[in-house]
Amino acid sequence: VQLVESGGGLVQPGGSLRLSCAASGFTFSSYGMSWYRQAPGKERELVGSIDNTGGSTNYADSVQGRFTISRDNAKNTVYLQMNSLKPEDTAVYSCSATRWSTRFWGQGTQVTVSS
């Protein structure tokens, strides 16, 4: 099983980034997918989730209206589109796959929002 995030980097406040999480080794279309983030010295925070069909999403209040999660089951990939980025969005972003009691994690990708 692998979850590989990409697309992180340094961006100025107000900018945008699109993260990707490529999955392999399991039946991607059967799993709900989530994005989490962890800033230095802080606990891991759920950013948002999408169900296995892509028909339902939910977001943390802190990113609602700025971030969008989507998935392409044909490509075994989930995305996190991040707009209007703020310095407080700086963190390591990780994707996670969940089905019943099974959960897989990616290694994470660094997002830094700074001028």
PyMOL CGO cylinders between C-alpha atoms (Angstrom):
from pymol import cmd
from pymol.cgo import CYLINDER

trace = [
    CYLINDER, 0.00, 0.00, 0.00, 1.26, 3.44, -0.90, 0.3, 1, 1, 1, 1, 1, 1,
    CYLINDER, 1.26, 3.44, -0.90, -0.06, 6.96, -0.60, 0.3, 1, 1, 1, 1, 1, 1,
    CYLINDER, -0.06, 6.96, -0.60, 2.29, 9.51, -2.16, 0.3, 1, 1, 1, 1, 1, 1,
    CYLINDER, 2.29, 9.51, -2.16, 1.61, 13.21, -1.77, 0.3, 1, 1, 1, 1, 1, 1,
    CYLINDER, 1.61, 13.21, -1.77, 3.02, 15.85, -4.10, 0.3, 1, 1, 1, 1, 1, 1,
    CYLINDER, 3.02, 15.85, -4.10, 2.54, 19.49, -4.98, 0.3, 1, 1, 1, 1, 1, 1,
    CYLINDER, 2.54, 19.49, -4.98, 3.69, 21.15, -1.80, 0.3, 1, 1, 1, 1, 1, 1,
    CYLINDER, 3.69, 21.15, -1.80, 6.05, 24.08, -1.71, 0.3, 1, 1, 1, 1, 1, 1,
    CYLINDER, 6.05, 24.08, -1.71, 6.49, 27.73, -0.85, 0.3, 1, 1, 1, 1, 1, 1,
    CYLINDER, 6.49, 27.73, -0.85, 3.72, 30.14, -1.79, 0.3, 1, 1, 1, 1, 1, 1,
    CYLINDER, 3.72, 30.14, -1.79, 2.96, 33.75, -0.96, 0.3, 1, 1, 1, 1, 1, 1,
    CYLINDER, 2.96, 33.75, -0.96, -0.08, 34.69, 1.11, 0.3, 1, 1, 1, 1, 1, 1,
    CYLINDER, -0.08, 34.69, 1.11, -3.15, 34.83, -1.11, 0.3, 1, 1, 1, 1, 1, 1,
    CYLINDER, -3.15, 34.83, -1.11, -1.68, 32.29, -3.49, 0.3, 1, 1, 1, 1, 1, 1,
    CYLINDER, -1.68, 32.29, -3.49, -2.83, 28.82, -4.48, 0.3, 1, 1, 1, 1, 1, 1,
    CYLINDER, -2.83, 28.82, -4.48, -1.48, 25.30, -4.48, 0.3, 1, 1, 1, 1, 1, 1,
    CYLINDER, -1.48, 25.30, -4.48, -2.88, 21.98, -5.60, 0.3, 1, 1, 1, 1, 1, 1,
    CYLINDER, -2.88, 21.98, -5.60, -1.81, 18.90, -3.71, 0.3, 1, 1, 1, 1, 1, 1,
    CYLINDER, -1.81, 18.90, -3.71, -2.14, 15.40, -5.12, 0.3, 1, 1, 1, 1, 1, 1,
    CYLINDER, -2.14, 15.40, -5.12, -2.15, 12.05, -3.39, 0.3, 1, 1, 1, 1, 1, 1,
    CYLINDER, -2.15, 12.05, -3.39, -1.54, 9.03, -5.59, 0.3, 1, 1, 1, 1, 1, 1,
    CYLINDER, -1.54, 9.03, -5.59, -2.72, 5.71, -4.19, 0.3, 1, 1, 1, 1, 1, 1,
    CYLINDER, -2.72, 5.71, -4.19, -1.68, 2.17, -4.99, 0.3, 1, 1, 1, 1, 1, 1,
    CYLINDER, -1.68, 2.17, -4.99, -1.91, -1.28, -3.50, 0.3, 1, 1, 1, 1, 1, 1,
    CYLINDER, -1.91, -1.28, -3.50, -5.56, -1.18, -2.45, 0.3, 1, 1, 1, 1, 1, 1,
    CYLINDER, -5.56, -1.18, -2.45, -9.00, -0.66, -3.99, 0.3, 1, 1, 1, 1, 1, 1,
    CYLINDER, -9.00, -0.66, -3.99, -8.97, 3.13, -4.00, 0.3, 1, 1, 1, 1, 1, 1,
    CYLINDER, -8.97, 3.13, -4.00, -12.60, 3.53, -5.03, 0.3, 1, 1, 1, 1, 1, 1,
    CYLINDER, -12.60, 3.53, -5.03, -13.74, 1.69, -1.88, 0.3, 1, 1, 1, 1, 1, 1,
    CYLINDER, -13.74, 1.69, -1.88, -12.07, 4.09, 0.52, 0.3, 1, 1, 1, 1, 1, 1,
    CYLINDER, -12.07, 4.09, 0.52, -12.97, 7.46, 1.85, 0.3, 1, 1, 1, 1, 1, 1,
    CYLINDER, -12.97, 7.46, 1.85, -10.08, 9.89, 1.62, 0.3, 1, 1, 1, 1, 1, 1,
    CYLINDER, -10.08, 9.89, 1.62, -9.03, 12.67, 3.95, 0.3, 1, 1, 1, 1, 1, 1,
    CYLINDER, -9.03, 12.67, 3.95, -6.44, 15.39, 4.11, 0.3, 1, 1, 1, 1, 1, 1,
    CYLINDER, -6.44, 15.39, 4.11, -4.80, 16.23, 7.42, 0.3, 1, 1, 1, 1, 1, 1,
    CYLINDER, -4.80, 16.23, 7.42, -2.21, 18.81, 8.34, 0.3, 1, 1, 1, 1, 1, 1,
    CYLINDER, -2.21, 18.81, 8.34, 0.20, 19.30, 11.19, 0.3, 1, 1, 1, 1, 1, 1,
    CYLINDER, 0.20, 19.30, 11.19, 1.99, 22.53, 11.95, 0.3, 1, 1, 1, 1, 1, 1,
    CYLINDER, 1.99, 22.53, 11.95, 5.12, 22.64, 14.12, 0.3, 1, 1, 1, 1, 1, 1,
    CYLINDER, 5.12, 22.64, 14.12, 4.21, 22.33, 17.79, 0.3, 1, 1, 1, 1, 1, 1,
    CYLINDER, 4.21, 22.33, 17.79, 0.55, 21.67, 17.04, 0.3, 1, 1, 1, 1, 1, 1,
    CYLINDER, 0.55, 21.67, 17.04, -1.66, 18.61, 16.93, 0.3, 1, 1, 1, 1, 1, 1,
    CYLINDER, -1.66, 18.61, 16.93, -2.65, 17.05, 13.65, 0.3, 1, 1, 1, 1, 1, 1,
    CYLINDER, -2.65, 17.05, 13.65, -5.81, 18.64, 12.24, 0.3, 1, 1, 1, 1, 1, 1,
    CYLINDER, -5.81, 18.64, 12.24, -8.37, 17.21, 9.87, 0.3, 1, 1, 1, 1, 1, 1,
    CYLINDER, -8.37, 17.21, 9.87, -8.58, 19.51, 6.85, 0.3, 1, 1, 1, 1, 1, 1,
    CYLINDER, -8.58, 19.51, 6.85, -11.38, 17.72, 5.05, 0.3, 1, 1, 1, 1, 1, 1,
    CYLINDER, -11.38, 17.72, 5.05, -12.73, 14.46, 3.69, 0.3, 1, 1, 1, 1, 1, 1,
    CYLINDER, -12.73, 14.46, 3.69, -14.37, 13.03, 0.61, 0.3, 1, 1, 1, 1, 1, 1,
    CYLINDER, -14.37, 13.03, 0.61, -16.40, 9.85, 0.39, 0.3, 1, 1, 1, 1, 1, 1,
    CYLINDER, -16.40, 9.85, 0.39, -15.44, 6.96, -1.86, 0.3, 1, 1, 1, 1, 1, 1,
    CYLINDER, -15.44, 6.96, -1.86, -17.60, 8.14, -4.78, 0.3, 1, 1, 1, 1, 1, 1,
    CYLINDER, -17.60, 8.14, -4.78, -16.63, 11.79, -4.56, 0.3, 1, 1, 1, 1, 1, 1,
    CYLINDER, -16.63, 11.79, -4.56, -20.24, 12.74, -3.96, 0.3, 1, 1, 1, 1, 1, 1,
    CYLINDER, -20.24, 12.74, -3.96, -19.81, 14.10, -0.46, 0.3, 1, 1, 1, 1, 1, 1,
    CYLINDER, -19.81, 14.10, -0.46, -17.18, 16.33, 1.09, 0.3, 1, 1, 1, 1, 1, 1,
    CYLINDER, -17.18, 16.33, 1.09, -16.72, 18.11, 4.37, 0.3, 1, 1, 1, 1, 1, 1,
    CYLINDER, -16.72, 18.11, 4.37, -14.18, 20.63, 5.59, 0.3, 1, 1, 1, 1, 1, 1,
    CYLINDER, -14.18, 20.63, 5.59, -12.77, 22.15, 8.72, 0.3, 1, 1, 1, 1, 1, 1,
    CYLINDER, -12.77, 22.15, 8.72, -14.18, 25.58, 9.49, 0.3, 1, 1, 1, 1, 1, 1,
    CYLINDER, -14.18, 25.58, 9.49, -10.69, 27.05, 9.09, 0.3, 1, 1, 1, 1, 1, 1,
    CYLINDER, -10.69, 27.05, 9.09, -10.52, 26.11, 5.39, 0.3, 1, 1, 1, 1, 1, 1,
    CYLINDER, -10.52, 26.11, 5.39, -14.20, 26.12, 4.37, 0.3, 1, 1, 1, 1, 1, 1,
    CYLINDER, -14.20, 26.12, 4.37, -14.66, 28.16, 1.21, 0.3, 1, 1, 1, 1, 1, 1,
    CYLINDER, -14.66, 28.16, 1.21, -10.93, 28.23, 0.42, 0.3, 1, 1, 1, 1, 1, 1,
    CYLINDER, -10.93, 28.23, 0.42, -10.01, 24.56, 0.02, 0.3, 1, 1, 1, 1, 1, 1,
    CYLINDER, -10.01, 24.56, 0.02, -11.62, 21.95, -2.21, 0.3, 1, 1, 1, 1, 1, 1,
    CYLINDER, -11.62, 21.95, -2.21, -11.13, 18.19, -2.12, 0.3, 1, 1, 1, 1, 1, 1,
    CYLINDER, -11.13, 18.19, -2.12, -11.77, 16.10, -5.22, 0.3, 1, 1, 1, 1, 1, 1,
    CYLINDER, -11.77, 16.10, -5.22, -10.86, 12.65, -6.45, 0.3, 1, 1, 1, 1, 1, 1,
    CYLINDER, -10.86, 12.65, -6.45, -10.40, 10.76, -9.68, 0.3, 1, 1, 1, 1, 1, 1,
    CYLINDER, -10.40, 10.76, -9.68, -11.05, 7.09, -9.08, 0.3, 1, 1, 1, 1, 1, 1,
    CYLINDER, -11.05, 7.09, -9.08, -9.81, 6.23, -12.58, 0.3, 1, 1, 1, 1, 1, 1,
    CYLINDER, -9.81, 6.23, -12.58, -6.42, 7.68, -11.65, 0.3, 1, 1, 1, 1, 1, 1,
    CYLINDER, -6.42, 7.68, -11.65, -6.44, 6.51, -8.01, 0.3, 1, 1, 1, 1, 1, 1,
    CYLINDER, -6.44, 6.51, -8.01, -5.73, 10.07, -6.96, 0.3, 1, 1, 1, 1, 1, 1,
    CYLINDER, -5.73, 10.07, -6.96, -7.21, 12.56, -4.52, 0.3, 1, 1, 1, 1, 1, 1,
    CYLINDER, -7.21, 12.56, -4.52, -6.58, 16.29, -4.74, 0.3, 1, 1, 1, 1, 1, 1,
    CYLINDER, -6.58, 16.29, -4.74, -6.60, 19.25, -2.40, 0.3, 1, 1, 1, 1, 1, 1,
    CYLINDER, -6.60, 19.25, -2.40, -7.01, 22.60, -4.13, 0.3, 1, 1, 1, 1, 1, 1,
    CYLINDER, -7.01, 22.60, -4.13, -5.95, 25.36, -1.76, 0.3, 1, 1, 1, 1, 1, 1,
    CYLINDER, -5.95, 25.36, -1.76, -6.80, 28.97, -2.56, 0.3, 1, 1, 1, 1, 1, 1,
    CYLINDER, -6.80, 28.97, -2.56, -6.38, 32.22, -0.67, 0.3, 1, 1, 1, 1, 1, 1,
    CYLINDER, -6.38, 32.22, -0.67, -3.62, 30.68, 1.38, 0.3, 1, 1, 1, 1, 1, 1,
    CYLINDER, -3.62, 30.68, 1.38, -2.69, 32.22, 4.71, 0.3, 1, 1, 1, 1, 1, 1,
    CYLINDER, -2.69, 32.22, 4.71, 0.49, 31.94, 6.77, 0.3, 1, 1, 1, 1, 1, 1,
    CYLINDER, 0.49, 31.94, 6.77, -1.46, 29.87, 9.29, 0.3, 1, 1, 1, 1, 1, 1,
    CYLINDER, -1.46, 29.87, 9.29, -2.00, 27.24, 6.59, 0.3, 1, 1, 1, 1, 1, 1,
    CYLINDER, -2.00, 27.24, 6.59, 1.71, 26.39, 6.83, 0.3, 1, 1, 1, 1, 1, 1,
    CYLINDER, 1.71, 26.39, 6.83, 2.00, 22.71, 7.77, 0.3, 1, 1, 1, 1, 1, 1,
    CYLINDER, 2.00, 22.71, 7.77, 2.84, 19.24, 6.57, 0.3, 1, 1, 1, 1, 1, 1,
    CYLINDER, 2.84, 19.24, 6.57, -0.18, 17.97, 4.65, 0.3, 1, 1, 1, 1, 1, 1,
    CYLINDER, -0.18, 17.97, 4.65, -0.90, 14.25, 4.57, 0.3, 1, 1, 1, 1, 1, 1,
    CYLINDER, -0.90, 14.25, 4.57, -3.56, 12.17, 2.91, 0.3, 1, 1, 1, 1, 1, 1,
    CYLINDER, -3.56, 12.17, 2.91, -5.27, 9.21, 4.51, 0.3, 1, 1, 1, 1, 1, 1,
    CYLINDER, -5.27, 9.21, 4.51, -7.46, 6.40, 3.19, 0.3, 1, 1, 1, 1, 1, 1,
    CYLINDER, -7.46, 6.40, 3.19, -10.16, 4.93, 5.42, 0.3, 1, 1, 1, 1, 1, 1,
    CYLINDER, -10.16, 4.93, 5.42, -12.54, 2.02, 5.13, 0.3, 1, 1, 1, 1, 1, 1,
    CYLINDER, -12.54, 2.02, 5.13, -14.18, 0.69, 8.27, 0.3, 1, 1, 1, 1, 1, 1,
    CYLINDER, -14.18, 0.69, 8.27, -11.33, 0.17, 10.77, 0.3, 1, 1, 1, 1, 1, 1,
    CYLINDER, -11.33, 0.17, 10.77, -8.57, 0.22, 8.15, 0.3, 1, 1, 1, 1, 1, 1,
    CYLINDER, -8.57, 0.22, 8.15, -6.56, 3.39, 7.66, 0.3, 1, 1, 1, 1, 1, 1,
    CYLINDER, -6.56, 3.39, 7.66, -3.54, 4.11, 5.51, 0.3, 1, 1, 1, 1, 1, 1,
    CYLINDER, -3.54, 4.11, 5.51, -1.34, 7.20, 5.67, 0.3, 1, 1, 1, 1, 1, 1,
    CYLINDER, -1.34, 7.20, 5.67, 0.94, 9.02, 3.30, 0.3, 1, 1, 1, 1, 1, 1,
    CYLINDER, 0.94, 9.02, 3.30, 4.27, 10.56, 4.28, 0.3, 1, 1, 1, 1, 1, 1,
    CYLINDER, 4.27, 10.56, 4.28, 3.16, 14.12, 3.79, 0.3, 1, 1, 1, 1, 1, 1,
    CYLINDER, 3.16, 14.12, 3.79, 4.23, 17.18, 1.82, 0.3, 1, 1, 1, 1, 1, 1,
    CYLINDER, 4.23, 17.18, 1.82, 5.32, 20.52, 3.22, 0.3, 1, 1, 1, 1, 1, 1,
    CYLINDER, 5.32, 20.52, 3.22, 3.30, 23.63, 2.47, 0.3, 1, 1, 1, 1, 1, 1,
    CYLINDER, 3.30, 23.63, 2.47, 4.80, 26.95, 3.52, 0.3, 1, 1, 1, 1, 1, 1,
    CYLINDER, 4.80, 26.95, 3.52, 2.88, 30.19, 3.13, 0.3, 1, 1, 1, 1, 1, 1,
    CYLINDER, 2.88, 30.19, 3.13, 5.19, 33.14, 3.51, 0.3, 1, 1, 1, 1, 1, 1,
    CYLINDER, 5.19, 33.14, 3.51, 6.15, 36.39, 1.84, 0.3, 1, 1, 1, 1, 1, 1,
]
cmd.load_cgo(trace, "trace")
